[in-house]
Amino acid sequence: MNAMREGDDVRPKQNVRAVGVGLLGVLVAGLSLALAAPAAAQSPGGLVLAVQVVHISDAQGKVDPRAKRLHAKLRKQFRYESLRVLESKRLKLALNDVGELQLPNGRRLRVRPLVRDKRGALVAVDVEGALQTDVRVRPRHLVVIGAHSHKDGKLVISLEMQ
């Protein structure tokens, strides 16, 4: 044990304190960045939502091959001659994060995962000025969100949890 003698400086060394505080700040900042930006895939409640916006119309045309699964589901519910994919987007979202997509009709689509469990996720869906609902999205199952008028047909939105 070191005994203090008369005349010893008992004040902490200013340089040592400054370096310690600086290192601590760098460590805290680095840790904060690592924790503040978790990827949805790493987040226990996070998920990836595939959003597809298509235009269906009675005008002669083809069915876009990128939407063959959606076409298989829609053809039983709607009459149309053409189906064209307008946008496909993958949204990586943590619980309560809001994903947005500007729709061709000027409205905004917002989706927000509320709860995730082994069966899928409960997602809040808001189509600005048209629809507010919560839907259960299951892995590899399409959920169709409405059919909104657009040009000579309708916009159809599908969600799929990946």
C-alpha positions as CSV (number, residue, x, y, z in Angstrom):
1,M,0.0,0.0,0.0
2,N,1.4,3.4,-0.9
3,A,1.4,5.9,1.9
4,M,1.0,9.5,1.1
5,R,3.7,11.8,2.2
6,E,3.7,15.5,2.9
7,G,3.9,17.5,-0.3
8,D,2.3,14.8,-2.5
9,D,-0.1,16.1,-5.1
10,V,-3.5,14.6,-4.3
11,R,-5.3,16.3,-7.2
12,P,-6.2,14.0,-10.2
13,K,-4.0,14.6,-13.2
14,Q,-5.9,16.8,-15.7
15,N,-4.5,15.1,-18.8
16,V,-5.4,11.6,-17.6
17,R,-8.9,12.7,-16.8
18,A,-9.3,14.4,-20.2
19,V,-8.1,11.3,-22.0
20,G,-10.3,9.0,-20.0
21,V,-13.4,11.2,-20.6
22,G,-12.5,11.4,-24.3
23,L,-12.2,7.6,-24.6
24,L,-15.4,7.1,-22.7
25,G,-17.2,9.5,-25.1
26,V,-15.9,7.6,-28.1
27,L,-16.9,4.3,-26.6
28,V,-20.4,5.5,-25.8
29,A,-20.9,7.1,-29.2
30,G,-19.8,3.9,-31.0
31,L,-22.1,1.8,-28.8
32,S,-25.0,4.2,-29.3
33,L,-24.6,4.0,-33.1
34,A,-24.4,0.2,-33.0
35,L,-27.6,0.0,-30.9
36,A,-29.5,2.9,-32.5
37,A,-29.6,1.5,-36.0
38,P,-30.6,-2.2,-35.7
39,A,-31.4,-3.8,-39.0
40,A,-35.0,-5.1,-39.2
41,A,-33.6,-8.6,-39.7
42,Q,-31.5,-8.4,-36.5
43,S,-34.3,-6.9,-34.5
44,P,-36.4,-9.6,-32.7
45,G,-39.6,-7.9,-33.8
46,G,-38.4,-6.6,-37.1
47,L,-39.6,-7.8,-40.5
48,V,-39.3,-7.3,-44.2
49,L,-42.5,-6.4,-46.0
50,A,-42.7,-6.8,-49.8
51,V,-45.1,-4.2,-51.1
52,Q,-46.4,-4.4,-54.7
53,V,-48.6,-1.7,-56.4
54,V,-50.3,-2.9,-59.6
55,H,-52.7,-1.3,-62.0
56,I,-55.6,-3.5,-63.3
57,S,-57.6,-2.3,-66.2
58,D,-60.3,-3.5,-68.7
59,A,-58.1,-2.2,-71.5
60,Q,-56.5,-4.9,-73.7
61,G,-53.1,-5.8,-72.4
62,K,-51.0,-8.5,-70.7
63,V,-50.5,-9.7,-67.2
64,D,-47.1,-8.6,-65.9
65,P,-45.2,-11.8,-65.1
66,R,-43.8,-10.2,-61.9
67,A,-47.3,-10.3,-60.4
68,K,-48.3,-13.9,-61.3
69,R,-49.0,-14.8,-57.7
70,L,-51.1,-11.7,-57.2
71,H,-52.9,-12.3,-60.5
72,A,-53.8,-15.8,-59.4
73,K,-55.5,-14.3,-56.3
74,L,-57.1,-11.3,-58.1
75,R,-58.6,-13.0,-61.1
76,K,-61.1,-14.7,-58.8
77,Q,-62.2,-11.4,-57.3
78,F,-61.9,-8.8,-60.1
79,R,-62.6,-8.6,-63.8
80,Y,-59.7,-7.1,-65.8
81,E,-57.8,-7.6,-69.1
82,S,-54.4,-6.2,-68.1
83,L,-52.4,-6.1,-64.9
84,R,-49.2,-4.0,-64.8
85,V,-46.8,-3.7,-61.9
86,L,-46.2,-0.1,-61.1
87,E,-43.9,-0.5,-58.1
88,S,-42.3,-3.2,-56.0
89,K,-40.5,-2.3,-52.8
90,R,-39.1,-4.2,-49.9
91,L,-39.5,-2.4,-46.6
92,K,-37.2,-3.4,-43.7
93,L,-39.0,-2.3,-40.6
94,A,-38.6,-2.7,-36.8
95,L,-41.7,-2.8,-34.7
96,N,-43.6,0.6,-34.7
97,D,-41.4,1.9,-37.5
98,V,-43.4,3.5,-40.3
99,G,-42.7,2.6,-43.9
100,E,-44.0,4.9,-46.6
101,L,-44.7,4.7,-50.3
102,Q,-46.0,7.4,-52.6
103,L,-48.8,5.9,-54.7
104,P,-49.3,6.9,-58.4
105,N,-52.7,8.4,-57.5
106,G,-51.1,10.9,-55.2
107,R,-52.0,9.2,-52.0
108,R,-49.5,8.0,-49.5
109,L,-49.3,4.4,-48.2
110,R,-48.0,4.0,-44.7
111,V,-47.4,0.6,-43.0
112,R,-46.3,0.0,-39.4
113,P,-45.7,-3.4,-37.8
114,L,-47.4,-3.4,-34.4
115,V,-46.8,-7.0,-33.2
116,R,-44.9,-9.9,-34.4
117,D,-45.3,-13.5,-33.4
118,K,-44.7,-17.0,-34.8
119,R,-47.8,-16.7,-37.0
120,G,-46.8,-13.5,-38.7
121,A,-47.3,-9.8,-37.9
122,L,-50.1,-7.4,-37.2
123,V,-49.5,-4.4,-39.4
124,A,-51.3,-1.0,-39.3
125,V,-52.1,0.1,-42.9
126,D,-53.0,3.7,-43.8
127,V,-53.8,4.7,-47.4
128,E,-54.0,8.5,-47.0
129,G,-57.6,9.7,-47.2
130,A,-59.0,6.3,-48.1
131,L,-58.3,3.5,-45.6
132,Q,-57.1,2.8,-42.1
133,T,-57.0,-0.8,-40.9
134,D,-54.9,-3.4,-39.2
135,V,-54.1,-6.6,-41.1
136,R,-52.5,-9.9,-40.2
137,V,-49.6,-10.6,-42.6
138,R,-48.2,-14.1,-42.6
139,P,-44.9,-15.2,-44.1
140,R,-45.2,-16.0,-47.9
141,H,-49.0,-15.1,-48.0
142,L,-50.3,-12.2,-50.0
143,V,-52.6,-9.7,-48.4
144,V,-54.5,-7.5,-50.8
145,I,-55.2,-4.0,-49.7
146,G,-58.2,-2.5,-51.5
147,A,-58.7,-1.4,-55.1
148,H,-58.6,2.4,-55.6
149,S,-59.6,4.1,-58.8
150,H,-56.7,5.2,-61.0
151,K,-56.8,6.3,-64.6
152,D,-58.8,3.7,-66.6
153,G,-58.7,1.1,-63.9
154,K,-57.8,0.5,-60.3
155,L,-54.7,0.4,-58.1
156,V,-54.3,-2.7,-56.1
157,I,-51.7,-3.0,-53.2
158,S,-50.4,-6.3,-51.9
159,L,-48.3,-7.0,-48.8
160,E,-46.2,-10.0,-48.2
161,M,-44.1,-10.8,-45.1
162,Q,-40.7,-12.3,-46.2
